[in-house]
Amino acid sequence: MADGDARQLSGVPSAPYDPPEFLSDVPGSYPWRVLHERHPALIEKVRAATPYDIRVNRALDLLLEEIEGVMEPLEGSAHDRDLWESWDRGHIGRRWDDAPFLWAESYFYRKLLSAVGYFGPGAWQGVDPFEPFKQAELSGEAVDEELRELDALADLPSAERAQTLTLRALWGNRADLVFRVAAGPELAGRESGLVADDSALLWSLIGGEGAGVPGLSAVSGVPGGSDVSGVSGGSGVSGGLGVPDGEADRAVAGRGGVARICLVADNAGSELLPDLVLIDHLLHARGTGEVVLHVKPLPYYVSDATPADVLACLRRMSAAGGEAGEVAGRLRAALGSGRLLVRAHAFSCAPLPYREMPVGMRDDFASASLTIMKGDLNYRRLVGDRAWPHTTPFAEATAYFPGPVAALRTLKSEVAVGLDGDVVKGLEATGRPWLTTGAHGLIQARP
């Protein structure tokens, strides 16, 4: 089924212009290198990290062979074969290189889970093949330092604290930005990598105490950033971890915060930790009535966050004590009261853009006063993994989305929209790669 046909059936309007999707068929291109270099290397790392038996190692060998040729269907007994067939757009049975990059990359991770016996039956059923990598990061000394530095965060003025939380949530596990909570000049020195900055708009949409937060471009000199007044209302939807929202304590919302915010997480470990700190700030300091945290239902893209990763981060913060322990305690209480909900929707692992999201997920986002999309993969799915002109307005690429939406993203793939023309010219003039290195980030929002 063509993209436009799928949108007509779902009632979603087509974009005014759909540039071509990224494929993996150009040797040496970024998508080609992911499929033919990064994925084989990952298979070997997974093999080395866990002492899998002969059967699993043979399955990994077969997957290595397959990705150099034709996409094979899932095994007939696969519990989700019908689901993946419904997501297929005629790609299965064709060369991996000829499928859209987003589709091929997602399907690879689903096939990898099958190869390691994740879906069972057998000894490896439910064993996360990426757990050794996640655990090594979460237990590292760098995380100890990050959590200790949270003790200084509580003493910062409201606007500065909001800036710091935005930076950390944006850059995630970048080693050169680990919960630095010093004042303006320190922040300015660490924001030179921003290529777009709608942080002022982001915080105006969040609202609550001290809603007026200056854009980070004010200290970094990056063009962009805007401000609006007013936010759209939202209504609660029960479900996920926690109790129905009718039982949640809404008293804190009287401070002027919005009713509901959805945060769609990206990675686990040292990126999920600042996401959780940001959520605590929304609930505890900004008066947001309810936060819905969307994570993956399965281990995906190596480090993508799952419900198990949320719990692992809470345990890590609790064990650290200090302000980190206080944050963990408040988040546990929010889970128990229903002010923090965790969703793990099957479509979160789909090889498709959010434009094709099912009705249930669409309703969830429509009920939110703001949805915050974290990370590179969510950005690709939000705007479409296509060769957009980089100056295409963010509002145009996300016009289909059912409510206000923001993106916090480190650039690690070739898609980018909403950039100032002079910024693009300046980046291109350097002659150095800037889209895929992780050296640049963006904050974009649409009310």
Salt bridges, closest charged atoms under 4 A:
ASP3 OD2 - ARG7 NH2 3.96
ASP3 OD2 - ARG386 NH2 2.47
ASP18 OD2 - ARG7 NH1 2.51
GLU21 OE2 - ARG386 NH2 3.91
GLU44 OE1 - ARG47 NE 3.13
ASP61 OD1 - ARG47 NH2 2.96
GLU66 OE1 - LYS111 NZ 3.29
GLU68 OE1 - HIS36 ND1 3.03
ASP80 OD1 - HIS79 ND1 3.77
ASP80 OD1 - ARG110 NH2 2.73
GLU85 OE2 - ARG81 NE 2.96
ASP97 OD1 - HIS36 NE2 2.71
ASP97 OD2 - ARG95 NH2 3.14
ASP98 OD1 - ARG95 NH1 2.89
GLU105 OE1 - ARG380 NH1 2.85
ASP128 OD2 - LYS134 NZ 2.96
ASP144 OD1 - ARG316 NH2 2.62
GLU145 OE2 - ARG180 NH1 3.56
GLU146 OE1 - ARG168 NH2 3.14
GLU149 OE2 - ARG180 NH1 2.80
ASP176 OD2 - ARG174 NH2 2.43
GLU186 OE2 - ARG190 NE 3.15
ASP245 OD2 - ARG250 NH2 3.73
GLU271 OE2 - LYS374 NZ 3.26
ASP275 OD1 - LYS374 NZ 2.58
ASP280 OD1 - ARG330 NE 2.86
GLU290 OE1 - ARG250 NH2 3.28
GLU290 OE2 - ARG260 NH2 2.39
ASP304 OD2 - LYS296 NZ 2.97
ASP309 OD2 - LYS134 NZ 2.90
GLU323 OE2 - ARG330 NH2 3.26
GLU356 OE1 - ARG89 NH2 2.50
ASP364 OD1 - ARG260 NH1 2.81
ASP364 OD2 - HIS294 NE2 2.92
ASP364 OD2 - ARG343 NE 3.14
ASP376 OD1 - ARG409 NH2 2.79
ASP385 OD2 - ARG380 NH2 3.14
